[in-house]
């Protein structure tokens, strides 16, 4: 139980560290937010090597210089404490040559937090366009579009 709690905190700490690191390195749009009605959709893309081998193993994530992660979290701002909410999520990614990849999102629950993570292969200095459909019952039905440039580290 204590090891699970430690790993849960580790995931949150690593994601926060990634945000701080990516922001300080100078990459724009490390983590972004899109507001739709009473929902804040937080999203970010990052290299899979930013997470530790232990966290990758726990969640079945492949760490590679040529794999990125897309992380989506949806918060309900209408409820006290702005809790994370479960959503139906799907998406595609495509590069400038229009090669399309279906995103296979995994739901990760850490206490009250809910994350949706998908892996994406990329090449060095590659722009990837994301189109993600997000639905929460009758309250949320939206499409999120954003672009991220990946670099091999």
Secondary structure as the mmCIF struct_conf table of DSSP 4:
data_model
#
loop_
_struct_conf.conf_type_id
_struct_conf.id
_struct_conf.beg_label_comp_id
_struct_conf.beg_label_asym_id
_struct_conf.beg_label_seq_id
_struct_conf.end_label_comp_id
_struct_conf.end_label_asym_id
_struct_conf.end_label_seq_id
HELX_RH_AL_P HELX_RH_AL_P1 UNK A 2 UNK A 25
TURN_TY1_P TURN_TY1_P1 UNK A 26 UNK A 26
BEND BEND1 UNK A 28 UNK A 28
BEND BEND2 UNK A 30 UNK A 30
STRN STRN1 UNK A 31 UNK A 36
TURN_TY1_P TURN_TY1_P2 UNK A 37 UNK A 38
STRN STRN2 UNK A 39 UNK A 47
HELX_RH_3T_P HELX_RH_3T_P1 UNK A 48 UNK A 50
BEND BEND3 UNK A 51 UNK A 51
HELX_RH_AL_P HELX_RH_AL_P2 UNK A 53 UNK A 59
TURN_TY1_P TURN_TY1_P3 UNK A 60 UNK A 60
HELX_LH_PP_P HELX_LH_PP_P1 UNK A 61 UNK A 63
TURN_TY1_P TURN_TY1_P4 UNK A 65 UNK A 66
STRN STRN3 UNK A 67 UNK A 76
TURN_TY1_P TURN_TY1_P5 UNK A 77 UNK A 78
BEND BEND4 UNK A 79 UNK A 79
TURN_TY1_P TURN_TY1_P6 UNK A 80 UNK A 81
STRN STRN4 UNK A 84 UNK A 84
STRN STRN5 UNK A 88 UNK A 95
TURN_TY1_P TURN_TY1_P7 UNK A 96 UNK A 97
STRN STRN6 UNK A 100 UNK A 103
STRN STRN7 UNK A 106 UNK A 110
TURN_TY1_P TURN_TY1_P8 UNK A 111 UNK A 112
STRN STRN8 UNK A 113 UNK A 121
TURN_TY1_P TURN_TY1_P9 UNK A 124 UNK A 125
STRN STRN9 UNK A 126 UNK A 136
TURN_TY1_P TURN_TY1_P10 UNK A 137 UNK A 139
STRN STRN10 UNK A 140 UNK A 150
#
